[in-house]
Amino acid sequence: MNRFLLAVILLAMSHIASAQGNGQDNYQILQMVSPARVAALGGNAIAIKDGDLNLGILAPSLLDSTTSGQVALGYTRFFGEANIAHAGYAHHIKSLGTVSLSIQSLGYGSFEMTDETGQVQGTFSAGEYIFQAGIGRVLNENFSIGANVKYVMSELAEYKSSAVAADISTTFHKPERGFVATLMMKNIGSPISSYRPGVDEQMPFEIQAGISKKLEKAPLRFGIVAENLQTWDLTTEQEDATPEIDPITGEEVNNVNDGFGENLMRHLVFNAEVIVTKNIHLRVGYNYNRRQQLKIENRPGGGGFTYGLGMRIAKIHISYARAAYSLAGASNHFTLGVKFADFKNS
């Protein structure tokens, strides 16, 4: 029965994928990272199953009874006045599964409002919000499934837009081998209302797959996540621009590496955790596509590299991450986690 259910889910996922657009420029909050642990691991960590609610909010098939009773709070200072925040809670219901509720906000800050002559008329703010409910259910000792339902709202001065979307994921977990694999489809949905009549804001639909492996005799966990599997070529329009002309020979010089290896690397996020002790984790990640998209030519800096630290102090889990985007700057992520059961057992 469980195998049949998984087969039905995978078939449904493939059917939905064929009907979805790309829409990567819309509803940026759906592509932003708030939890510090996720940010430290290259911006994606869908294949780690260790009872962390922050990961369960991201990939619902990671939710189980070990995430029950957890509260997660996070704040990120982004570039300029922009900031990201999230809050979540999970509760296990024996006959149903583990249910999560969360909210995430992306604030762009305040801006001056001017008329056509440049005269300041006042100020306005801009922001986006996600209200999410999720559920994860363990099918047997190895397989689990999950789904998120999201209401997305965007406000840009007097312009407003809203949408509904869903995430579907399934996870294979082999605890005795320290192996986890997750397949996920994100942002399946459509807009409810648009900023302007007649404008269709497609959802940033995405297919992801990830694996992680915790070494048996070493305190290390390695992971690889493949992103944007619905699109093979992730090179930008700017990178596909007219090739440079050699001033001596007059021939075209195409510096763009758009071969198989380049495209493959743009899909992959690499990460690792060093489990120093039960209460201290060191984290690093590398996002090649982020580095290529945002680097300044000949001065890539630390773009695409991420790192962070997770600690448990008393009964509070604290995580910090720094994610470098380009020479323009980096984001700093802070997350707090509390599990009520820890206080009951003290």
C-alpha angles and dihedrals in degrees: 000000000000092000090050091051091050091049091052091050093050092048091049091049093053091048092050091048092059090055098048128092126215106246094168092158095059130085096006091193088073089063099040125101121225109163111087095221092054092046092051091053095061096279098295134070109157095141104062117098111185106121098275110149091203089064092043091056088054097045112019095201086070090066115105140140091291090066092051117118094018126137119199125193126179141175131185129191106212131181120314110340094334118121139170127210136176140182129188144172133191133199129184119226110191097214095042113027136249115323124201132192122193144162128203130188133193115195120193095190130238127309138192116258113217136178126234091280094053096254113148111244097176138288137292136191134219132205148145131220139195124202107191139183120186141179133197126190128191110222097186139329092297110028133059134167134199147174138201127204116201137190110201124197128185127189123188107172105295092345115097135181134177138186144175123227142168138209123209124192141167126197133200113203127187101181096181089057096039089236128141130175126182133186116195142177115201135199101009103172149074140251121272096196132008135219089245132014113270095019114121114205106199119208119252092248116191141175118211136180128186143175134192133188128197111205114240098220102028133058093243135114120190126193142183124193124190112209133192094019089163089072125045101191110061098167113126127241090249091056089050092053125125110304120252118263118232105234092213104044098024089225126133116263111203108195094175114112101206099153129123095279094050094049092045093053092050089063097051132087117189124201143164139189126207109207098208092172135340088272102038126062128175117205136194135173144176126209108189096184092053090051093050095046097049106029122117109234112266090000107069094154115181096325113150095020120113135179139172151158133240122199138172112216113183100318098330123098112215124189132183130185138177118202119192116211104171141311085297090076149272138264124243117213128197125186134179124196130188130181116201093209090065090064094046091054094050 
